């Protein structure tokens, strides 16, 4: 059974940076065969897709974080990192990562997952890590 674990949340001032990590285990195939999505949910708001990565190092982002957040993958460690820069108070949320094996196109899968957010097909979710950005 695939499991995902997030680490790296915390409290930061606006304009600051944090790096979240998502490590997957229990994989039935190479990590490169799995899409890793990052989602967030702020109190009283719907879940929002933030980013999605696949393959060796491909990734896409929601408009709200593009040019501020950067994904990197360490496939040898089954880990995806999300570097969050220029954080804003509106980035405050619980951040979740999720893993799923994609059969054909990782790019197509990730595009669908972000575009149809808050609905998602990701099957394996972490417990979340909280990010608070103060003014």
Buried (B, 14 or more C-beta within 10 A) or exposed (E): EBBBBBEBBEEBEBEBEBBBBBBBEEBEEEBBBBBBBBBBBBEEEEBBBBBBBBBEEBBBBBEBBEEBBBBEBEBEEBBBBBBBBEBBEEBBBBBBBBBBBBEEEBBEBBEBBBEEBEEBEBEBBBEBBEBBBEE
